[in-house]
Amino acid sequence: MWLKGMIAAASIAALAACGSNDASGDGTKLVDEGKFTYASSGEFNPFSVMNDDGTMSGFDIEVGEAVAAELGLEPVQHQFKFGGIVEGVKSGRFDAAVASHTITKERLEAVNFSIPYYYSGPQIYVRPDSDVETLDDLSGLEVAVAKGTTYAETAAPVTDNITFYDSDVVALEALANGKHDAVITDFVTGKEAIGSGIKIEGKELLGKSEQAIAIAKENEALLKEINAALEKLHENGTLTEISKKYIGEDITVEPDSE
């Protein structure tokens, strides 16, 4: 009886060890077995927005669900402040971030990135009575950006007067209400804000960026699977369909290749 008890205890311990950060037969590590746990901000319309029931919807959310389906996993979304999402992936809190992260050298030091699932670019937004047209016109002016984004780096060459907000939309609303001189954010977000009635105008486009899914450095097997899933979703038109649903146009194809 004692020996049987020891064997049973060992079996239970082995099963418990598989419950968290489980590694599948191919080496893929997951926060919860059978689930794809991904984070997004819920504050980046139309990419991720909070619903009345506490869930998120939007472009990023549907991409996360589509990737999970390709992986044969149950999608589990988590709302998290944008500025802390990369660290959450790095520490193993989430399997991945599907949160419109631009691929940058700094972020690549903390996490790996998938192939891009859409392309974007920063743009300057100002009030209708502003004389600002270009980045140089922002010299010394107060520019607002969302915490954790790359847009502070975009503004840094012309001004050190940078204000941070928890979300791009809040920054744009504050701009329309007379605060700061300009906002730099993704052109799709700005376009959506204007469409919702926020009284701002878009000015100079400041380049092209690649948005991708972030995965922990040590989870190379999951990175490989996500890349394969995204390639299929590009090829079969699913990403294009999701983009047109939320954006009204296809932002999933690299601009230079069109």
C-alpha positions in Angstrom: 0.0 0.0 0.0 2.8 2.4 0.8 4.5 1.7 -2.5 1.2 2.3 -4.4 0.7 5.5 -2.5 4.1 6.8 -3.5 3.5 5.9 -7.2 0.1 7.7 -7.1 1.6 10.8 -5.5 4.4 10.9 -8.1 1.8 10.6 -10.9 -0.2 13.5 -9.4 2.9 15.7 -9.1 3.8 14.9 -12.8 0.3 16.0 -13.9 0.4 19.2 -11.8 3.7 20.1 -13.4 2.0 20.0 -16.8 -0.7 22.5 -15.9 1.3 25.8 -16.0 3.8 26.8 -18.7 3.2 23.4 -20.3 5.5 22.2 -23.1 3.8 20.2 -25.8 5.5 17.4 -27.7 7.0 19.8 -30.2 8.5 22.0 -27.5 5.8 24.7 -27.6 5.3 26.3 -24.1 1.8 27.5 -23.1 0.5 29.3 -20.1 -2.4 26.9 -20.0 -2.5 23.6 -21.9 -4.8 23.7 -24.9 -5.2 27.5 -24.8 -3.6 30.4 -26.7 -3.4 33.2 -24.0 -2.8 36.6 -25.6 -2.8 40.2 -24.4 -4.0 43.4 -26.0 -4.7 46.8 -24.6 -8.4 47.3 -25.2 -7.6 51.0 -25.6 -6.6 51.2 -29.3 -9.7 51.5 -31.4 -10.4 49.9 -33.9 -7.7 47.3 -33.1 -8.8 46.5 -29.6 -11.7 48.0 -27.6 -13.5 47.0 -24.4 -17.1 45.8 -24.7 -19.8 46.2 -22.1 -19.4 42.6 -21.0 -15.7 43.0 -20.2 -14.4 41.3 -23.3 -12.4 42.9 -26.1 -13.2 43.1 -29.8 -11.4 44.6 -32.8 -8.9 43.9 -35.5 -6.1 42.6 -33.2 -8.6 40.5 -31.2 -9.9 38.7 -34.3 -6.4 38.1 -35.5 -5.6 36.5 -32.2 -8.7 34.3 -32.5 -7.8 33.3 -36.1 -4.2 32.4 -35.1 -5.5 30.3 -32.2 -7.8 28.5 -34.6 -4.9 27.7 -36.9 -2.9 26.4 -33.9 -5.9 24.2 -32.7 -6.0 26.1 -29.4 -8.7 27.9 -27.5 -8.2 31.7 -27.6 -8.0 33.4 -24.2 -7.8 37.2 -24.3 -6.4 39.4 -21.5 -6.7 43.2 -21.3 -3.5 44.8 -20.1 -2.0 48.3 -20.2 0.0 48.7 -23.4 3.1 49.8 -21.7 3.4 46.6 -19.7 2.4 44.0 -22.3 5.9 43.2 -23.6 7.2 42.6 -20.1 4.1 40.4 -19.5 5.1 38.2 -22.5 8.7 38.2 -21.5 7.9 37.0 -18.0 5.5 34.3 -19.2 2.3 35.9 -18.1 1.0 35.6 -21.6 1.8 33.3 -24.5 1.9 36.2 -26.9 0.8 39.8 -27.5 -1.5 40.6 -30.3 -1.5 44.3 -29.6 -0.3 46.2 -32.7 3.4 46.2 -31.5 5.8 47.8 -34.0 8.9 45.7 -34.5 11.8 47.7 -33.0 15.4 46.9 -32.0 14.6 47.8 -28.4 11.7 45.4 -28.2 13.6 42.7 -30.0 16.0 42.7 -27.0 13.1 41.6 -24.8 10.9 39.4 -27.0 10.8 37.7 -30.5 8.4 38.9 -33.2 6.4 37.0 -35.8 6.2 38.0 -39.4 4.1 41.2 -39.7 0.4 40.8 -39.8 -0.2 44.4 -40.9 1.6 47.5 -41.9 1.1 51.0 -40.6 2.8 54.3 -39.9 2.9 57.3 -37.6 1.2 60.5 -38.5 1.0 64.0 -36.9 -2.4 65.1 -35.7 -3.3 68.7 -34.7 -6.3 71.0 -34.1 -7.8 72.5 -37.3 -6.4 76.0 -36.4 -2.8 74.7 -36.1 0.0 75.9 -38.5 1.9 72.6 -38.1 2.4 70.6 -41.2 5.6 68.6 -40.8 7.7 67.1 -38.1 10.1 70.0 -38.2 7.2 72.3 -37.4 6.9 70.6 -34.0 10.3 71.9 -32.9 10.0 72.8 -29.2 6.2 72.2 -29.1 4.4 69.9 -26.7 3.7 66.6 -28.4 1.5 63.8 -26.8 1.9 60.1 -27.3 0.7 56.9 -25.7 2.8 55.2 -23.1 4.8 52.3 -24.4 4.6 53.2 -28.1 7.5 54.2 -30.3 6.1 57.6 -31.1 8.1 59.4 -28.4 11.2 58.3 -30.3 9.6 59.8 -33.4 9.1 63.2 -31.8 12.5 63.2 -29.9 14.6 64.7 -32.7 12.6 67.9 -32.7 11.3 68.3 -29.1 11.9 67.1 -25.6 8.4 68.4 -24.5 6.6 65.1 -24.7 3.5 64.2 -22.7 2.4 60.6 -22.1 -1.1 59.2 -22.0 -2.4 55.7 -21.3 -4.0 55.5 -24.7 -3.8 57.2 -28.1 -7.5 58.0 -28.1 -7.3 59.8 -24.8 -4.4 61.8 -26.2 -6.3 62.7 -29.3 -9.4 63.7 -27.3 -7.2 66.0 -25.1 -5.7 67.5 -28.2 -9.2 68.4 -29.5 -10.0 69.9 -26.1 -7.0 72.3 -26.3 -4.3 70.4 -24.5 -0.7 70.1 -26.0 0.1 71.1 -29.6 0.0 67.8 -31.5 -0.3 64.0 -31.1 1.7 61.4 -33.0 0.0 58.1 -33.4 -0.9 55.4 -36.0 -2.6 56.9 -39.0 -5.4 54.3 -38.8 -6.2 55.3 -35.2 -6.2 59.0 -36.1 -8.5 58.3 -39.1 -10.9 56.4 -36.8 -10.9 59.2 -34.3 -11.8 61.8 -36.9 -14.5 59.5 -38.1 -15.9 59.3 -34.6 -16.2 63.1 -34.5 -13.0 64.2 -32.8 -12.1 67.6 -34.2 -8.5 67.1 -35.4 -6.6 66.9 -38.7 -3.9 64.6 -40.0 -0.7 66.1 -41.3 2.7 64.6 -42.3 3.0 60.8 -42.5 6.3 59.9 -40.8 7.1 56.5 -42.3 6.1 52.9 -42.5 6.1 50.4 -39.6 5.6 46.6 -39.3 3.2 45.3 -36.7 3.7 41.8 -35.4 2.9 39.3 -32.6 5.3 39.3 -29.7 6.4 35.9 -28.2 8.9 35.1 -25.4 12.5 34.5 -26.5 12.7 31.0 -25.2 9.5 29.9 -26.9 10.9 29.4 -30.4 8.5 26.5 -31.2 5.5 28.8 -30.6 7.1 31.5 -32.8 7.5 29.0 -35.6 3.8 27.8 -35.3 2.5 31.4 -35.2 4.5 32.4 -38.3 3.1 29.4 -40.2 -0.4 30.3 -39.0 0.0 34.0 -40.2 1.4 32.8 -43.6 -1.7 30.7 -44.1 -4.0 33.6 -42.9 -2.3 35.9 -45.4 -2.6 33.4 -48.2 -6.2 32.4 -47.7 -7.4 36.0 -47.4 -8.5 35.8 -43.7 -6.3 38.7 -42.6 -7.5 40.9 -45.6 -11.1 40.1 -44.6 -10.5 41.1 -41.0 -8.8 44.3 -42.0 -11.6 45.4 -44.3 -14.1 44.6 -41.6 -12.5 46.9 -39.0 -10.4 49.3 -41.1 -12.3 49.6 -44.4 -9.2 48.8 -46.4 -6.4 46.2 -46.6 -3.5 47.1 -44.3 -2.1 43.5 -44.2 -0.2 43.8 -47.5 3.2 45.5 -47.4 2.7 48.9 -49.2 5.8 48.6 -51.4 4.6 45.3 -52.7 1.2 46.5 -53.9 
